[in-house]
Amino acid sequence: MGLKGEAAIVGIAELPAQRARSTPPAFTLDQYAKLAAVVTADAGLDPRAVTGLVTHGVRESAMFAPATLAEYLGLPLDFGERVDLGGATAAGMVWRAAAAVELGICDAVLAVVPGSSVLPASERAPARGPGWYGASSGDFGSPQAEFEIPYGNVGQNAPYAQIANRYAAEFGYDPVATAKIAVDQRTNAGAHPGAIFHDMPLTVEDVLASPVIADPIRKLDIVMPVQGGAAVLVAGKRLAAKARHRPVWITGFGEHIAFKTPTYAEDLVHTPIARAADTAFGMAGVSREDVDVASIYDCYTITVLMSLEDAGFCRKGTGMRWVREHDLTFRGDFPLNTAGGQLSFGQAGMAGGMHHVVDGARQLMGRAQQAQVERCDTAFVTGNGGIMSEQVALLLQGG
């Protein structure tokens, strides 16, 4: 059971990263419209062929997101879905779009994720308060509101630091290795003009000298929030044959959701990506050795390291040494996050997850220009939501 590999990414779009608040915030509806137009044109297909859409949500409408977008974009839909998996949302969108195409529900599906946006405040609609709690829910009745937030266990930094500290207790912690992940990805960003840190080289010493945010995590171990957005267009064989670029076939996926916060995790250092990756590789019928490029969700450097282990590229507990022994740049023996990842391209809110999908697809299409990996036919992509809790793995193959 699973995908047959008969749906492909035929168009990609990614807005250049811009520093947060450097430009006036855009309405998400406008971002959707722009990205939809760009990705459809990139594929070279008639927009009327698009009869499916997957979304995370619309800032201007708390309900009926697919209907709101169908109306605004002028695209009557035969398939509409809203996906809510945090940083795994984009990867989750892609396999759902592929399934809809393979089932014959629609010929082409838009998977669009706008960047962070804030509605302009007014007397009638005042601006929201600052997001002190991050993804932690302070709503009445939430377990986090009762058992975590009152004790200061909020947001992302502290829980990821808990995971890093537990990893250190079990296997040791090498800050040079985690810093090298950030440095190699910054090298990749140097070859990608759209990255926020395109022209800002980084050294291991720079990372180790950056302020500690939540021990052992330092400032340069963490993503850079930016404005932007990303999208892909998924289509079946008939339209893929007419598309402008090499089709990127979606041949395998896995999804596993185990908990929301580390408080309720059975094991902090063995993450749901293990099960998701095994499912994806089994469905695609390929091995880890077949992967030419990896696009790993990288909200923190420790996330990348643990994902590499749990996805089966190295044994649990050996990731620090493995990272030091491999070149993760686009020229290296294990190309990873070749556009810089969220650490160096930037994290445009939920669009950060779609960055990884676009990066993998761009490589398989042969469109990465200076950062192009030679003979690139298979990409492994991950999405990570919550605190290593919602995980999606994708296998993409060029055709």
N, C-alpha and C positions, 0 to 999 in steps of 0.2 A: 504494500500500500504506500501511497505517497504521490509526489509529483512525477510526471512522465518526462519532464524536461521539454515540454511543448509550448512553453511560454517564455518570452525573452524580454529583457530590458532593451528597448530600441532607441530610447532618447534619454538624455541626462541634462540636468540644469543645476547650476550652483552659483549663487550670488557671491561676489567677492566679500570677504570678511571686512567689516567696518567696526571700529571701536565703539563700544556701547555708548549711547548718548552723544556720539559725535555728529549725528544727523537727527532730524526730527523723527520720532517714532511713526511707523506706518501702520495703517489699519491692516489686520490680517486678511481681510477680503481683497484689498489691493495687492497684497503680497501673493495670495493665491492666484489672482488673475495674471500677474506678471509671470510667475513661475510656470503656470499652465501654458501660457502662450509660448514661452521660451522653450520648454521641453517638447512641446508638440512640433514646433518649427525645427528643433534639433533633430527630431526623428524624420522630418520630411513627410509627415503624414497629414491627411485632411483631419482637422479637429472634429468633424462630424463622425469620425470613426470611433471616437471616445465615448463609450456608454457606461463606463464604470469609474468609480472614484473612491479612494480610501483616504481618510483624514484623521488627524488627532483631535481637532476641534476648531472652533471659530471663536475668536475673542469677543466678537460683537454679538454672538448668539449662544447662550448657554445650552440650548437644546436644538435638535433638528439640524445638526451640522451638515450632513450630506444634502438635505433639501435646500438649505440656505445657499450652499455652494452651487448646486445645480441651477438654481434660480439666477444667482449672480453671474455665473460663467456662461449661462445660456446653453447648458449641456444636459438634456434630459437623460436620466440614468436608468439603466437596468440593474445596476448593482451599486450600492452605497454602504459604506461601513466606517465606523469610528473606532479607532484602536487606541487603547490607553495602557501602554506598557512602559511609560517613562522613556529612558534612553533606548529601550528595545523596540519602541513604537515603529520606527522606520523599517527595520528589518522585518518586523511582524507584518507591516503593510505589504511588503514585497511578496511574501509567500502567499498572503491572502489574495492579492491581485493575480498572482500566477494561478492559483486554484480556481478563481472565478473565470479566467480565460480558458483553462483546460476543461472546465465543466461546460463551456459553451454559453455561459451566461452573457458574456460580452466579448467583443473583439479586442478592445484596448481599454486599459485601466490607468488612470492618473493616480500616482502616489505622491502627494505634495505635502511638504512640511515647511511652513513659513517660520521665520526666526522669531525671537522674542519681540513682543510688541506691547505697548501700553496705550490704552485709549486716552485721548486728551481729557483732562479734568474740566469740569464745569461746576457751577453752583448746584445743578441738579444731579450731576454724576461726579462726585468728588473722587480724586485719585485714591487708589487702594493704599493702605498702609504698607510700610516696608515689610518685606518677606523674611521676618526674623526666623521663622521656623523652617525655611526651605521646603523640602517635600514632606516634612513631618506635619501631620494633621492635628490642629488644635481645636477641631470642631467637637462639640458636645457629644459624648458617647464614644469617641475614638479611644482605643487603647493607648495610643501615644499621648493623648491629652491627659490621661489619668496616670499612666505609669512611667512615662519617659520625659515629656517636656518639663514637668515640675522639677525634675532633677538635672536639667540642663543637657539632656541627651537629645539634641535637635540637629536638624539639617543633615549635611553630608560629611563635612570635614571630620567631626568627632567619630562617627561610626566607621568611616574608612580607616581612621587611625586605629580604632579598636581592632579591625581586621588585620592591619599591618602589624600591630603589636602581637596579636595571637600567632600570626605567621612567624614572627621573629622568635617567639617563645618555642615554637615547634621545630623550626628549620634554620633559624638564624636570619639575620637581615644585613644585606650589603648595600649601603646607600650609594656606593659608586655604581653598582649595577642598575639600580632604579634610575639614577641620574643619567646613565648612558642611554636609557630608553628615550628620555626627553631630548638628549643631545642628538641622537641619530634621527629622531623625528624632526628636529629643528633643521638638520641638514636637508631633509626631504622638503621642508617648507621653503628652503632657499631656492629650490628648483620650481616652485609653484607660485607664480605672481599673485594669485588670489589670496594667499595666506596672510594673516595679520602680521606674522613675524618673518615675512619673506626675506627681508634684508637685515635681519638681526641674528648673527651667528651666536651659538651658545656653547659653553664648555662645561665639563663635569664640575670644574671648580666653581663656575657660576651657580650651578644648581645647589651645590653643597654650601655655598655662602649665602643663599637666599634665606629669608626669615622662616623659622619654624612656625607653621600654622596650627598643626595638631600633631605632636610628636608621634612618629618619626617623619611625618609628611611636611615637606617644605613648600614654599610658595611656587617654585618652578616645577614641582611634582603635580600641579593642579591645572585644570583647564583654564583657558582665557575666555571669559564671556565676550561675545561679539554680536553684532547684528548681521543678518544674512538670510539664507533660506536655501532649500534644495528640493529637487523633485526628480522622479524617473517616470517613464512611460513604459508600461508592460503590455505586450501584444502577442497574439498567436502567430503561428507559422505563416499564414497567408500575408498578414501585414508586415511581418518581420522580413519577408522576402522583398518587400517594396521599400523598406526603410533605408535611410541614408548610410547607416553605419553597420559594422559587424554586429550581429545579434549576440546578446549576452544571455545565454539560456540559464534559467533558474532550475537547477537539477536536484537540489536537496535542501531541506530545511529541518530544523528542530526547534522546539520551544518548550521551556520548562520554567514554572513559577513555583517557588517553594515557600516564600515568606515575604514580608515587606521590610522589616528592620532586623538588624542582627540580634536584637533581644530575643527573637523567636527562632533563630537559626539553630539547627541541631549541631552544625559544624561550621565554624567561621572560615575555614581555609579550604574546604571542598565545596565548590560553587555549582549552581545549576547549569552552567555552561557545559559541564562534562556530559550530562545526559543529552542536552540539546545538540552538541557537536557530534556525539556518537550517532544520533538519529540522522543528522544531516549527511554525514559521510556514508552511512549505510544506505540511505535513500539514493544518493548520487552514484554510489558504486565506485568511489575513488578513495585513495588512501591519503594520509597526511603527506607522504612523500610526493604526491602529485601536485601539491599546492605550489603555485608560482609566486603568488603575492598574498599577503594577509592584511586584512583591514580590521583591526581589533579595537573595540570601543575603549577609549582611553581617557575617562574622566580623571583618573589618577594613574601615576606610573605603576602603583601596586596592582591596579586593575588589569593592566596589560600583562604584567608578569604572571599573575594567578590565572588569567585566561589562557595564556600560552601553555601553562602546565595542565590545567583541567581540560583543555581542548585536545590534549594528547601530543603536543609537539615536543614536550620533554616531560620527564617524570616529576611527580609532586615532590617539592622540596629541592629540586635541582635548578629551578628557574634562574636564580641569581647567577650561578656559574654559566648556565647556558647563554644568557644574555651577554655576558662578558666575552664569550667565545664566538659570538656570531655578529656579523655586520648587518644591521637592520635598515641600512639606507637602501635607496633604489638601485644602487650599484652593487649591493652586498649579496651574501649567500642566502639571506632570508629577508627579502624586502617587506617592510612593515609600515603601514600608514604612509604611503608614498607621497601624499600631498601635505604631510605634516601632522595629520591627525588633529583631534581637538586641542591637544596640548600646544600645537604651533600653528595650525590653520585657524583655530578658534572654534568655540562652541556657541552656535547661534540658537540657543534654547533647544527645543525638540529637534530642530534641523541638524543638530550635532550628530545624531544617529544616522541621518540620511547622508551626511558627509562620507561616512564609511562605505555605504552602498555605492555612492557616486564614484568614490575613489577606486573601488574594485572594478566597477563597470568601465570606467575610463581606461584603466590599464588593459582590460580584455578587448576593448574596442581599438586599442593602439593609439590613443589620443592623449597620452600623458606627456608628450613632447620631451622636454629635457629630462624628465623623471621617468621616462618609459622603461619598463623592465623588458628585457629581450625574451622572445619566445614565451609570451605570457598567455596561457590558455586556461588556467584554473585559479579562481580566487576564493578565499575563505573569509567570510564577513561575520562579525558578531555585533549584537546589540545588548546593552546592559542597562536595565532599569532599576530604580530604587538603590539599595545598598547591596549590590551583587545578588539581587533577588529575582528579577525578571530577566530571563536570558533567552535570546534567539540567535541561532546560527544559520548561515546560508552558504550553499555551495553554488558558485556561478562559474559557467564555462563558456568560452568563446566558440562560435560555430562558423 
